[in-house]
Amino acid sequence: MALYHTEDQAMLADTARQFMGEEGTIAKQLRHWRDRNCKDGFGHALWKQFAELGFTGILVGEADGGLGMGHVGAGIVLEEIGRNLTPSPFLTSSVMAATAIGAGNEELRGRYLPGLLAGDSVFAVAIDEGPKHRPERIATRAERAGNGFKITGSKAFVVHGGSADMLVVAARTAGADDDHDGITLFAVPRDASGLSQDVVRLVDSSMATHVKLDGVQVDADAVIGEVDGGRELLNRVLNAGRIGAAAESIGVAGGAFDMTTTYLKQRKQFGQLIGEFQALQHRASHLYSELEIARAAVIKAQQLLDAGSEKAELMVSVAKAKAGKAAGLAVKEGVQMHGGIGMTDEYDIGLYMKRDRALAEFMGDMYYHAERVAQLSGY
């Protein structure tokens, strides 16, 4: 597979780049909603604009009214989101939740997808139960009750949980907490009795919640996929989120790199542009090469996911680890090359560092995925 975009994907990239560069800027979105202490952390008007451009349905099949452009298409949008630090529920709603809902029956898809496609609905995914990403262990329980299930447990750091109209909840319907099988995914409405959320603001000013499920009663039609057989679907949702976060990290790294190189061409010391100092040129060159390698890994993983390759899972972890490492380097170099002002809120470079930290932890940091690559490779 060639590691470049098709004509349709290139057109999508142009559209996303122009839209985010005009409507999704740091001043218009991130700083605007942060400074107003917005409870959602993003603008619903912008989310409606996402829908008008078809972005909200980018992973939704054409038969259900979406664009069906796959993970490469979603990654194109996410890279521009990252480049502009645009706050939106795109990753949780249009990537992860859409992947889950797409595996549901016709009735469930008809219940939730129209709202997503119209930009009227926001969804969240509740998987992790501790401070770190460990989806191998699911302790939240769902027991049969009447014609449905009663869900009891807790979920941690559910991004956009407080804004979500529905939560995709991973719960255990059989076996021990660490068992591979016995997982079921549920579509739980936000107003379900027994569901409560404590809101937390993350380091990048995005919003998340700690979710408590105290005997939440759902009907059987809330099940997404198969009862006890949800691990495969859960892995698909996780891979979608991981490669989506990796693509956004590439955008964050690219935005930080562009801002830093621009500063190097403007800032003078000792009567000379600092970009003319060979030491800084070498560091910038090294960073550029790291970003291009990471971008290639991300595109490859997206293509393998879209092709349904058995190698996709391994490559997703390679991409998440590599993108996380490259983005971490980009924001650190950016802040350092800016000097003392890089630590002030007046300059945007520090905002890139904060977003990188949140993305690095989301769906597993580079150490988690490096270990996962080793395990999947037989070590």
N, C-alpha and C positions, 0 to 999 in steps of 0.2 A: 504493500500500500504506500502510495506517495504521501509524504507528510506536508501536504499543502491543501488549500481549500478548493472545492469545485466552484464553478461559476455562480451557482445559487448561493453557496456558502459565502463567497466573496461579496455578493450583493447584500446578504444579511449582515456581514461585518461592516460594510459601509453604512448601512442604515443604523445599526447599533452604535457605531462610533459617533455618527453625527448626532443622534438623539441624546445619548448620554453626555456628549460634550456640550450640548445646549441646555438640556432640561435636567440632567442628573448631576450637575456640578457640585463641588463641595460647598460653595457659598449658598446655592439655591436649596440644597437638600440636607446634607449632613450637618453643617453648622446651623442652618435654619431650625431644624427640628431639635437638635441637641440643646441649643440655647433657649428654646422654649420649653424644655423639659417634657417633650411630647411623650405620652404614655405608650405610644406604639413605636416610636423611633423612626418612623418613615411616613411619607405622605400618601394618602389614599388616592389623591388626584393623579399623582405620578403612576400609581399602580393601574389606574384606569387607562392611562396613556400606554402603558405596557400592553394592555389588552387590545387597544385599538391597533397597535402594530403587529399583533399576533404573537407577541413574546410569551404571554401566559400559557399558550397552548403549544409551545414549541416541541414538547415531548408527548403531547396527546396525539393519538392516531387520527388520520384524516377522516376515518369513518365516524369518529366522535366529534368532529368539527375542529380539530387542531391542525397544526402544520406538519407534524410528524417528521421533524428534521433531525431527530436523534440527538445523541450526546455531543456530537461535534457542533451541531447548531446551538445547543444549550450552552456549550462552552464558549462559543463566540460571544454570546450575550453576557455571560458571566465575566469574561475577560474585560469587557468594557465597563461593567459594573465595578470591578476591582480597580480599574485604572482611574475611575472618577470617584471611588469610595461612595458610590450611590447606595443609600440605604433602601432596601426593598425586601419583600418576602419571596423573591423569585426562587432562591435556592431551596427553601423549605417547601414552598407551595408548588411551583411549576416543575421542579426537578424531583425532589424526594417523594412528596405526597402524590404527585401526578403519576409517578412510577408505580406506587402502591395501588392507587385507585384504578389505573389502567388494567390491573390484573383482576379486578373485581367483576362481578356479573353485570349484566346490562342495566338492571335496576339501580345498583349502586353507582355505576358510572353516570347514569342519567340524573341521579340525585345530586351529585357533587361537581361533575365536570362543567356544566353550563355556567355555574357561578364563577368558577375559576377562569373560564375562557372570556367571560364578560368583565373580569377584573372586580367583581363584586364580592368574591370570597377570598379568604386567606386561610391557609392550612398550615399545621405544624406537625412535626414527627417526634413522638415521645418514645425513646429507646433506652438511652443510658440511665443508670440508676445511682451512679456515684460521681465523684469529681472528675474522673478520667473516663475516656472512651473504652468500655469493656463490654461490647454487645454479646460476647460469648456467654455471659451470665445474665439470665433474665429471672428475677425473683418475683416480679409482679404476677399475681395469680388471677386466672379467670375460671370460675367454676360454673357449671351448668345450673341454671335456676329458671324454672318455668319454661317458657319458649325461647329463652335466650341465655345470657351469661351474666354473672356478677363479678366485677373486676375489683381487686383490692391490691394496693401497692403504692409505690411512689416512683417518680421520674425526675431527673435532675437536669437543669440547664436546657429546658425546652425552648429553643429560639423561636420567637414570635408566638409563643404559647398563649400569651395574654390577648393577642389580637386575633387569634385563630377562631374561625367558625366551627372547625372540626379538628380533632387530634387523631392522627394515626398512632395507635398505641400497640406496642409489642407486649404480649402477655403470655404466660405459661399456662397451658391447658392440660399438660401431662408431664410426668417425670420430675427429676430433681432440678435445682436452680442452674446447675452447670451442664445439664444434658444438651446435646446438639438438637435433638428432635423435641417435639411437644410444644412448639411455638405457634401462636395464632396472632394474626394482626386484626385489629378492630378499628372501625371508624366511629369515634366517640364524639358526639356533639358537645359544643362548649357549655350548653346549659343543662347537661346531664346531671341528675341528682347525685350528690356524693362526690362531685368533682370540684376541687378547690385548687387555686394557684397563688403562689407567692411570687411577686414580680421582683426581678433583679435587673439592674443596668450593668451591662458588661463593659469591659475596658474600652471598647471601640464605640461606646454609646448606643449600641444595639440593645434590644430588650429581650429578656428570656424569663422563664418562670420555673419554679420548682413545683411540680404537679403532685397532688395527693389524690388517690382514687380510693374512696372509702365505701366499698360495696356498690360501685357504680353499676346500675342495671342497664343492659343493652339487649335489644332483640337479636334474634339469629341473623337477621338481614344486615347487621352491623359487621359481620365477619367478612374480611377481605381475603379471598382465596379459600384455602382449605383449613379446616380445624385440625390442629396438631401438626399440620404440614406446612407451616409458614416460614420455616427457616430459609428455604430457597428464595422465597419472595423477599424476606427481610434482607438477605444478602444482596439482592438486586437493588433494593432501596438504598442500602449502605454504599454499594459501589457507585450508584448514581450521585449520592451526596458527596462521596470522597472525590470523585473525579470532577464534580462541579466545584467543590472547594479548591481543588488544585488549579482549575482554570481561573477561578477568581484570584487565587494567589499570584498567578502569572500576571494578571492585570495589575494587582497591587505593586508587584515588583517592577513592572514596566512603567507605571505611573511615577514611582519613586525614582527610578533610573532617569526618566525624562526630566523630572524636576531637578535632579542633582546635576545632570550634564548642562542644563540651562544655567544653573547657578555658577558652575565652573567657568562658563563662558562670559559671565558678567562680573563676578567678584574679582577685585584687584587687591593684591598685596605687594608691597615694595615696588609699586608702579607697574606690576605685571599681572596679567590675568592668571588666576590660580590654575585654570585649565591648561596652561602652558607648562606647568610643572610636571616633569616626566613621571615622578612617583604617583601623582594623581591620575595621570593618563594610563599608567599600567593597571592601577586599581579599577578604573572605569572599564578598561578593556577586558580584564578578568571577569568583572561582573556581567558584562554583556555576553560573554561566552557562556557563563553559567546559566543565564536566563534563556538563551537559545537552546541549550541542551535540555533544560527543564520543559520548555515549550514543546519541543519535539516529543518528549516522553508523554506529555499530556495528550497531545493530538493522537499519538499512537494508541494510547489506552482508550480514548474516545472511539476511535475507529474499530478497535477490537470489540468493545462493548456493543457498538451498533451492528457488528457482523455476527454477534453471538458466539464469539470464539471462546474456547475453553481456556485460552491463555489470558483472557481479559482480566480476571481477578488478580493475577500476579502483577500484570502491568499497571493496574490501577494503584496498587500499593507502591510500586516503583515511582509512579508519577506523583502521588501524594507526598511521598518522602522527598523526592527531588525538588518539587515545587516549593515545599515548605522550607527546605534548606536554602534554595536560591532566593526566595522572598525575604527570609530572615537576613541573609547577607545584604540584599538590596537596601532594606530599610536601615540597617545598622551603618552601612557605608554612607547612605544618604544623610543621616543625622550627623555623622562625624564630619563629613566633608562640608556640611553647612556651618560647622563650628557651634559656638554657644547658642546662636539664634535658632539652631535646629531643635533645641529643647524647649523653645517657647511656643505658646499657642498661636502667636501671630503668624507663624509660618506653618504651612500645611504638611510639611514632611513628617512631623511628629504624629500626625493623624494616620499616616500610612503605617508607621510602626505599631500603633495601637490596633489597627485592623489586621495586620499580619499576626499579632499575638492571638487574636480571637480565632482567626482562620486556622492557625497552626494547631490549635487544640480541637477544633471542630472535626468530628469523625475520625479522630486519631492523629497524634502528632507524628513527626518523622521517625521517632524512635520506635513507636508502636508499629509503624508500617515497615521499617527496616527489619524488625524481628519477624513480621508477617511474611516478608519476602523470603527470609531464610527458612521459615517453616514450610512455606509452599514449595520451596526449592529442594526440600528433603533434608534440611540440616536440623 
